[in-house]
Structure formats: C-alpha cells, structure tokens
C-alpha cells in the first residue's frame, strides 16, 4: 500500500551524511495537490463539499464544455475513489489536530522534520520490500476500518545508534503521544519481539538465509489466514516438518522466561529484549509492552527488535509498527548504517478515538467578523480587515451586502470573539462598532486603536 508520509521526522546522531539517503530509501508517498484553504459562506441543499472540491480538482467533467450531443445527460460519480478520502473543513480540523500532536511529540524528543520527493522508482520499492510490493501498490480489495488505499503516516527514525536505547526511545515517544490524546495502557499495548529469534530457529535447522524474508512474510500472516495455510507456505519455503513444528511452538511463546527455556540464555535476541524491557521500566511504560514471539513485521528490511501497537479490545488492525533495520542501505549498494524507526498511520488511530469517545470537539475559530452596513461601505470594511490582519488578527470579512442579523449568525457559527460593524455614521467619525460575542458588550472605537 502506498502511504502518504506526512509528517515525517528524523534524528541522526553519528551519520548525518547517510541519514537523508537512508530515509529517502525508506519512506515513500503519493503525489499530493497543493494545500487547499476553503471558505464556504453557504451551501445550497443540492451542493456539497465534495462537489466543490471535485470542481476544483477536475474530478468532475463539469469543468469541461459538454459535447454538442443532446444525449449528454449521464450523471458522473463525483465521490472520491474507493479507499481514499476528501477532507471537508470539519475533517481537516481533525487531521490538523492529529498532525500537530505528531509534530509536538516529535519535537519534545528532539527530532527534526524532513521531507522527500513525491515520486520514487519501482526498483526502490522492490529492492526494499520485495516483489510482493508490486501487487500492493493501489491495492484493489475490500477496505476495512483503518485500512485504505491511501493514508497519511507519522514516522520517527533514529539513524546511527546500534543500541536498544533507540528502540526504547521510539516506543516512549509513541506512549507519550497516546497519553496526550487520552489513550491509556488499558486501551492500547505493544507487542515486542525480535527477528533474531526467528533467525535462531531457522539456523538450528540449517534453513538458508535467502529464505528468511519469505518465512517472515508467511509468519506475518498469523491470525490472518488459517494455520494449515501457514504450515503449507512454510513447507513450500523448504522447511522440514520438524522445523515447522518447532518454529510454530516458538512463535506461541509470550514471555522472555519461556523463550530462554527454549532457546537458552546465550541467544543475542534474548539479551537485547531483556535490555528493552528493563529500559521500559525506567521510562515508566512497562505496563504498555509485552513479549510476543509471533511479531515479525512483514517488510523484508527489519533485522532486530520489532514492535506493533495494538487495540486491546481486538476490534482494529495494528495501530502502528516498527523496528530495527541495520542493513537497509546495503540493499541499494551503499554502506550499512544502524537505524530503527516506526510508522503510525492516521486512519486506525481515528477509529480508536471514535471507539473510546475521545475525538476532540474542534469548532471553527476566528477572532473577528467584519461586516459593512451597506454596499458603499464595503471598501471601508476591507480596510478594517486588512489592518487587523496586519496586526496578526484572524478576520472573516463579509464579502456581500448582508443584514446585521445574518452577520451575527455568521459570527456565532465561526465562534468569533467579536463582531466589528462598519456603519456610515461611525465611519464618518473614523470609528467602527464592536460587539464582544461572549459578554454582549458593545462599544465604538477608532479604527487606528483596534487591536
């Protein structure tokens, strides 16, 4: 699936020259239109935000002159393509709120924002994620809650740190985000494991390293397809019957103690996982994480610890996920740099907030509505609006000759702090009328003294 990465954050400690190359190879997205800012004074009962947007983007053929034929009567579907979304003002306010929380959490952790070109070559996708990615771009299948053909994604990546301290810091940032928006450890948890656990099992059965990615893709389908299908795919990957059975037993392990019993204490993955859980206690988020050996993540480039955020009620798909990818650059012919990161889509978290009744109430807000009491005063109203904007004030200027009653309703609808009225008698004195909407206080003031 193609993800629109917005916003994406990067921190690099030791390898600044390699960081951009690595992130560019890792992150990809769809082309986006320039930001659209829309002011809608009124919509007729037959109009919609979708129709307005479609007219702008050319999705509807109504912009072009219709054929001369009198048979041109077929109505065109102006809904967005399946699995994509339009963002009318109320949805855009929610998206902006979410993105702002992404940004603020990233900044709290000392990360800096980065961006990359909107187009990348197919070769980059295939080298990074395997041939399967060709079938996933613009997938055409049944969309489910939180699963779309297009989505926005928050990414944080740490470049140049080989230690588990990086993974611990990343998980801490996600926990901080959840807490900010009202999500608790009883709502969400993290399943944590390591690709090295799976590598150790395969090594014991002399399974070629070249088959590792294929096995990971299969394991990532656990709980998504029947177990018999999982076994058949593993056998097709040349695993012996004994290897399949032991692998599935390991993948059912849910504690580090049991993992140590099965693999021994000398396994590298075990030491790293113990360190991560120890750090989680120091950070104060140990109640959020749990070991689950079945977590491997489906993408080919992960090399060590991996994790997924999940809804504890089990109603939604993975909320976020990530892990270590120390050997990504060498797949593109470069020199490897230790790195880890995560991706966090915008769709599932919104569904979770809906489930928990935590969606914020985000009404439109403007400081001033400026209205003239007569067509001949429209220029004066424009002057007042311009002066306020120069002072950093937000202004909704009434652009038509509307009655005062309409202006009051408009001010209430956009939650304005005050209504500024440009009347003829006041204007002759160089003044305007002001009404404070919260208190009902009214007064006149010189235009130059408006703040």
Buried (B, 14 or more C-beta within 10 A) or exposed (E): BBBBBBBBBBBBEEBEEBBBBBBBBBBBBBEEEEEEEEEEEEEEEEEBBBBBBBBEBEBBEEEEEEEEEEEEEEEEEBEBEEBBBBBBBEBBBBBEBBBEBBBEBBEEBEBEEBEBEEEBEEEBBEBBBBEBBEEEEEBEEEBEBBBBBBBBBBBBBBBBBBEBEBBBBBBBBBBBBBBEBEBEBEBBBBBBBBBBBBBBBBEEEEBEEEBBBBBBBBBBEBEEEEEEEBBBBBEEBEBEEEBBEBBBEBBEBEEBEBBBEBBEEEBEBBEBBBBBBEBBEEBEBBEBBBBBBBBBBBBBBBBBBBBBBBBEEEEBBBBBBBBBBBBBBEBBEEEBBBBBBBBBBBBBBBBBBEBBEEBEEBEEEBBBBBBBBEEEBBEBBBBBBEBBEEEEBBBBBBEEBBEEEBBBEBBEEBEBBBBBBBBEEBBEEEBBBBBEBEEEEEEEBEBEEBE
